[in-house]
Amino acid sequence: MVFFVQGQYDFKKVVRLATKYFSDVPAVDVVSHRVPPPLYVPEQLTIAKDTHQAHVMIGSRGYHAYDDKRTALYLLNNILGGPGMNSRLNVALRERRGLVYTVESNLTSYTDTGAFCIYFGTDLEDMDTCLRLTYKELKRMRDKKMSPSQLAAAKKQLIGQIGVASDNFENNALGMAKTYLHYHKYESSESVFQRIEALTAEQLLEVANEMFAESYLSTLVYR
């Protein structure tokens, strides 16, 4: 258990309150035995649903929380389908062609595995076009190294988003506590920014070719 406090609090008071409410909780020496993640085998699955739209997910196993490559994939994910209006999938599918209302990509890292996925919803007759355009953007990220100006802009955007998100004190505290729980240390925002700034175009290209290869991706379609 991690007891985490953020803000201008007297440390002695924090210790006193923690002792008051948690001293009776017995310490338990439990060794955690997680079931190893199964071997990932890409698959293509279509499920018939009585829906107006087709809902499509494309994804793969991502990096776990202790993998040094996760920062590069985090930046690639933001470029591809992050919250910015200039994300490549948003521009290709929504802004230029109006094929979708929502398109996004997400990355989650767990202690022993990870998950990367792309989601979009579109009219049934536009699904194949959206799939083609999505794979086209993934291929572009595998084949073309980012220019220095593109890389600098992508880093600046991600760092700015993290900075804005840190204004949410609850999420900030939960993130810090989670970091301490997993890594047994507190990582400052400045340290995260340094890891992002240290990324090279070559590293991003290597990770893109590993994670975005069509043979490595699974597809789930509800239509």
Beta strands, then each sheet from edge to edge (+ up, - down):
strand 1: 44-47
strand 2: 53-61
strand 3: 100-109
strand 4: 114-123
strand 5: 218-222
sheet 1: 1+ 5+ 2- 4+ 3-
end
